[in-house]
Amino acid sequence: QSKVTRKIKVFEKLVKEDTSSQFFFLTLYCEHNCFNRFISQLSG
C-alpha cells in the first residue's frame, strides 16, 4: 500500500510540473481504483 502511495506522490509531482502527463495520471489512477474494486468484489 505504501509503495502505491509513494508512486502516486511521484505522479502528482510530475503532473504539477508537466500538464501533459495529467491524462496519463488520471488513466493510471482510475485503473488502480477499478482494479481495487474488482479485487474487493472477488474477495467479498
Gaussian input, Z-matrix of N, CA and C with variables (Angstrom, degrees):
# hf/3-21g

backbone

0 1
 N
 C     1     B1
 C     2     B2     1     A1
 N     3     B3     2     A2     1     D1
 C     4     B4     3     A3     2     D2
 C     5     B5     4     A4     3     D3
 N     6     B6     5     A5     4     D4
 C     7     B7     6     A6     5     D5
 C     8     B8     7     A7     6     D6
 N     9     B9     8     A8     7     D7
 C    10    B10     9     A9     8     D8
 C    11    B11    10    A10     9     D9
 N    12    B12    11    A11    10    D10
 C    13    B13    12    A12    11    D11
 C    14    B14    13    A13    12    D12
 N    15    B15    14    A14    13    D13
 C    16    B16    15    A15    14    D14
 C    17    B17    16    A16    15    D15
 N    18    B18    17    A17    16    D16
 C    19    B19    18    A18    17    D17
 C    20    B20    19    A19    18    D18
 N    21    B21    20    A20    19    D19
 C    22    B22    21    A21    20    D20
 C    23    B23    22    A22    21    D21
 N    24    B24    23    A23    22    D22
 C    25    B25    24    A24    23    D23
 C    26    B26    25    A25    24    D24
 N    27    B27    26    A26    25    D25
 C    28    B28    27    A27    26    D26
 C    29    B29    28    A28    27    D27
 N    30    B30    29    A29    28    D28
 C    31    B31    30    A30    29    D29
 C    32    B32    31    A31    30    D30
 N    33    B33    32    A32    31    D31
 C    34    B34    33    A33    32    D32
 C    35    B35    34    A34    33    D33
 N    36    B36    35    A35    34    D34
 C    37    B37    36    A36    35    D35
 C    38    B38    37    A37    36    D36
 N    39    B39    38    A38    37    D37
 C    40    B40    39    A39    38    D38
 C    41    B41    40    A40    39    D39
 N    42    B42    41    A41    40    D40
 C    43    B43    42    A42    41    D41
 C    44    B44    43    A43    42    D42
 N    45    B45    44    A44    43    D43
 C    46    B46    45    A45    44    D44
 C    47    B47    46    A46    45    D45
 N    48    B48    47    A47    46    D46
 C    49    B49    48    A48    47    D47
 C    50    B50    49    A49    48    D48
 N    51    B51    50    A50    49    D49
 C    52    B52    51    A51    50    D50
 C    53    B53    52    A52    51    D51
 N    54    B54    53    A53    52    D52
 C    55    B55    54    A54    53    D53
 C    56    B56    55    A55    54    D54
 N    57    B57    56    A56    55    D55
 C    58    B58    57    A57    56    D56
 C    59    B59    58    A58    57    D57
 N    60    B60    59    A59    58    D58
 C    61    B61    60    A60    59    D59
 C    62    B62    61    A61    60    D60
 N    63    B63    62    A62    61    D61
 C    64    B64    63    A63    62    D62
 C    65    B65    64    A64    63    D63
 N    66    B66    65    A65    64    D64
 C    67    B67    66    A66    65    D65
 C    68    B68    67    A67    66    D66
 N    69    B69    68    A68    67    D67
 C    70    B70    69    A69    68    D68
 C    71    B71    70    A70    69    D69
 N    72    B72    71    A71    70    D70
 C    73    B73    72    A72    71    D71
 C    74    B74    73    A73    72    D72
 N    75    B75    74    A74    73    D73
 C    76    B76    75    A75    74    D74
 C    77    B77    76    A76    75    D75
 N    78    B78    77    A77    76    D76
 C    79    B79    78    A78    77    D77
 C    80    B80    79    A79    78    D78
 N    81    B81    80    A80    79    D79
 C    82    B82    81    A81    80    D80
 C    83    B83    82    A82    81    D81
 N    84    B84    83    A83    82    D82
 C    85    B85    84    A84    83    D83
 C    86    B86    85    A85    84    D84
 N    87    B87    86    A86    85    D85
 C    88    B88    87    A87    86    D86
 C    89    B89    88    A88    87    D87
 N    90    B90    89    A89    88    D88
 C    91    B91    90    A90    89    D89
 C    92    B92    91    A91    90    D90
 N    93    B93    92    A92    91    D91
 C    94    B94    93    A93    92    D92
 C    95    B95    94    A94    93    D93
 N    96    B96    95    A95    94    D94
 C    97    B97    96    A96    95    D95
 C    98    B98    97    A97    96    D96
 N    99    B99    98    A98    97    D97
 C   100   B100    99    A99    98    D98
 C   101   B101   100   A100    99    D99
 N   102   B102   101   A101   100   D100
 C   103   B103   102   A102   101   D101
 C   104   B104   103   A103   102   D102
 N   105   B105   104   A104   103   D103
 C   106   B106   105   A105   104   D104
 C   107   B107   106   A106   105   D105
 N   108   B108   107   A107   106   D106
 C   109   B109   108   A108   107   D107
 C   110   B110   109   A109   108   D108
 N   111   B111   110   A110   109   D109
 C   112   B112   111   A111   110   D110
 C   113   B113   112   A112   111   D111
 N   114   B114   113   A113   112   D112
 C   115   B115   114   A114   113   D113
 C   116   B116   115   A115   114   D114
 N   117   B117   116   A116   115   D115
 C   118   B118   117   A117   116   D116
 C   119   B119   118   A118   117   D117
 N   120   B120   119   A119   118   D118
 C   121   B121   120   A120   119   D119
 C   122   B122   121   A121   120   D120
 N   123   B123   122   A122   121   D121
 C   124   B124   123   A123   122   D122
 C   125   B125   124   A124   123   D123
 N   126   B126   125   A125   124   D124
 C   127   B127   126   A126   125   D125
 C   128   B128   127   A127   126   D126
 N   129   B129   128   A128   127   D127
 C   130   B130   129   A129   128   D128
 C   131   B131   130   A130   129   D129

   B1=1.4695
   B2=1.5257
   B3=1.3458
   B4=1.4650
   B5=1.5248
   B6=1.3476
   B7=1.4631
   B8=1.5250
   B9=1.3381
   B10=1.4646
   B11=1.5209
   B12=1.3387
   B13=1.4648
   B14=1.5174
   B15=1.3396
   B16=1.4554
   B17=1.5284
   B18=1.3357
   B19=1.4650
   B20=1.5233
   B21=1.3319
   B22=1.4624
   B23=1.5216
   B24=1.3393
   B25=1.4637
   B26=1.5279
   B27=1.3329
   B28=1.4638
   B29=1.5201
   B30=1.3260
   B31=1.4570
   B32=1.5210
   B33=1.3434
   B34=1.4636
   B35=1.5197
   B36=1.3410
   B37=1.4591
   B38=1.5276
   B39=1.3418
   B40=1.4583
   B41=1.5238
   B42=1.3238
   B43=1.4603
   B44=1.5246
   B45=1.3314
   B46=1.4612
   B47=1.5194
   B48=1.3482
   B49=1.4604
   B50=1.5288
   B51=1.3191
   B52=1.4682
   B53=1.5262
   B54=1.3164
   B55=1.4636
   B56=1.5283
   B57=1.3310
   B58=1.4637
   B59=1.5257
   B60=1.3284
   B61=1.4649
   B62=1.5246
   B63=1.3269
   B64=1.4633
   B65=1.5214
   B66=1.3330
   B67=1.4596
   B68=1.5247
   B69=1.3362
   B70=1.4606
   B71=1.5194
   B72=1.3313
   B73=1.4618
   B74=1.5214
   B75=1.3347
   B76=1.4639
   B77=1.5209
   B78=1.3326
   B79=1.4637
   B80=1.5177
   B81=1.3342
   B82=1.4596
   B83=1.5211
   B84=1.3274
   B85=1.4627
   B86=1.5285
   B87=1.3372
   B88=1.4616
   B89=1.5209
   B90=1.3291
   B91=1.4628
   B92=1.5184
   B93=1.3311
   B94=1.4689
   B95=1.5241
   B96=1.3325
   B97=1.4634
   B98=1.5216
   B99=1.3337
   B100=1.4624
   B101=1.5234
   B102=1.3299
   B103=1.4599
   B104=1.5202
   B105=1.3305
   B106=1.4659
   B107=1.5213
   B108=1.3458
   B109=1.4604
   B110=1.5334
   B111=1.3307
   B112=1.4622
   B113=1.5306
   B114=1.3341
   B115=1.4642
   B116=1.5247
   B117=1.3331
   B118=1.4670
   B119=1.5288
   B120=1.3397
   B121=1.4678
   B122=1.5304
   B123=1.3353
   B124=1.4623
   B125=1.5237
   B126=1.3320
   B127=1.4680
   B128=1.5271
   B129=1.3399
   B130=1.4571
   B131=1.5045
   A1=111.22
   A2=116.01
   A3=119.88
   A4=111.00
   A5=116.24
   A6=119.82
   A7=110.16
   A8=115.47
   A9=120.57
   A10=110.40
   A11=115.98
   A12=120.64
   A13=110.54
   A14=115.97
   A15=120.34
   A16=110.42
   A17=116.49
   A18=120.72
   A19=110.63
   A20=116.43
   A21=120.85
   A22=110.42
   A23=117.25
   A24=121.17
   A25=110.28
   A26=116.50
   A27=121.36
   A28=110.18
   A29=116.67
   A30=120.65
   A31=111.58
   A32=116.37
   A33=119.85
   A34=110.43
   A35=116.33
   A36=120.43
   A37=109.84
   A38=116.31
   A39=120.77
   A40=110.91
   A41=115.89
   A42=120.95
   A43=110.56
   A44=116.69
   A45=120.17
   A46=110.98
   A47=116.14
   A48=120.19
   A49=112.07
   A50=116.79
   A51=120.77
   A52=109.67
   A53=116.19
   A54=120.22
   A55=112.42
   A56=117.41
   A57=119.28
   A58=111.26
   A59=117.37
   A60=120.18
   A61=111.93
   A62=117.65
   A63=120.91
   A64=111.34
   A65=116.23
   A66=120.07
   A67=110.66
   A68=115.20
   A69=120.54
   A70=110.76
   A71=116.69
   A72=121.51
   A73=110.47
   A74=116.73
   A75=120.54
   A76=110.97
   A77=116.21
   A78=120.37
   A79=110.52
   A80=115.61
   A81=120.65
   A82=110.68
   A83=116.57
   A84=122.14
   A85=110.63
   A86=116.62
   A87=121.19
   A88=110.69
   A89=116.61
   A90=120.24
   A91=110.08
   A92=116.25
   A93=120.94
   A94=110.21
   A95=116.97
   A96=120.88
   A97=111.45
   A98=116.81
   A99=120.58
   A100=110.28
   A101=115.99
   A102=120.94
   A103=110.29
   A104=117.22
   A105=121.22
   A106=111.00
   A107=116.45
   A108=121.10
   A109=109.68
   A110=115.06
   A111=121.14
   A112=110.53
   A113=116.62
   A114=121.82
   A115=110.51
   A116=116.80
   A117=119.74
   A118=110.99
   A119=116.55
   A120=119.81
   A121=110.28
   A122=116.08
   A123=120.13
   A124=110.89
   A125=115.97
   A126=119.76
   A127=111.37
   A128=116.25
   A129=119.73
   A130=110.54
   D1=-43.59
   D2=-178.61
   D3=-67.31
   D4=-31.40
   D5=178.58
   D6=-65.69
   D7=-40.63
   D8=177.99
   D9=-64.32
   D10=-43.33
   D11=179.44
   D12=-60.48
   D13=-41.19
   D14=179.06
   D15=-63.22
   D16=-42.34
   D17=177.86
   D18=-60.39
   D19=-44.54
   D20=-179.65
   D21=-62.24
   D22=-39.88
   D23=177.64
   D24=-60.41
   D25=-43.23
   D26=178.61
   D27=-62.26
   D28=-44.51
   D29=179.62
   D30=-64.38
   D31=-38.33
   D32=178.15
   D33=-61.53
   D34=-40.10
   D35=178.36
   D36=-64.36
   D37=-43.38
   D38=178.63
   D39=-60.74
   D40=-42.40
   D41=-178.40
   D42=-62.77
   D43=-40.08
   D44=179.03
   D45=-63.96
   D46=-34.96
   D47=-177.05
   D48=-83.41
   D49=-31.73
   D50=-174.89
   D51=-137.69
   D52=107.68
   D53=-175.80
   D54=-68.60
   D55=-18.93
   D56=-179.53
   D57=-71.25
   D58=-15.64
   D59=178.98
   D60=-90.15
   D61=-1.98
   D62=-179.67
   D63=-60.65
   D64=-43.42
   D65=-179.58
   D66=-61.34
   D67=-43.86
   D68=178.84
   D69=-61.67
   D70=-43.55
   D71=-179.91
   D72=-62.53
   D73=-46.07
   D74=-179.40
   D75=-62.18
   D76=-41.50
   D77=179.11
   D78=-61.71
   D79=-47.20
   D80=-179.87
   D81=-62.63
   D82=-43.13
   D83=-178.27
   D84=-63.27
   D85=-44.37
   D86=179.57
   D87=-65.01
   D88=-41.67
   D89=178.57
   D90=-61.46
   D91=-41.11
   D92=-179.65
   D93=-63.23
   D94=-44.69
   D95=-179.54
   D96=-65.77
   D97=-42.47
   D98=179.21
   D99=-63.99
   D100=-39.07
   D101=178.84
   D102=-63.62
   D103=-44.03
   D104=178.42
   D105=-61.20
   D106=-41.77
   D107=179.44
   D108=-63.23
   D109=-42.08
   D110=179.73
   D111=-61.30
   D112=-45.63
   D113=179.78
   D114=-63.73
   D115=-42.88
   D116=-178.65
   D117=-66.59
   D118=-32.34
   D119=176.48
   D120=-68.53
   D121=-39.50
   D122=179.15
   D123=-64.16
   D124=-44.63
   D125=-177.05
   D126=-76.25
   D127=-27.96
   D128=-179.83
   D129=-84.61

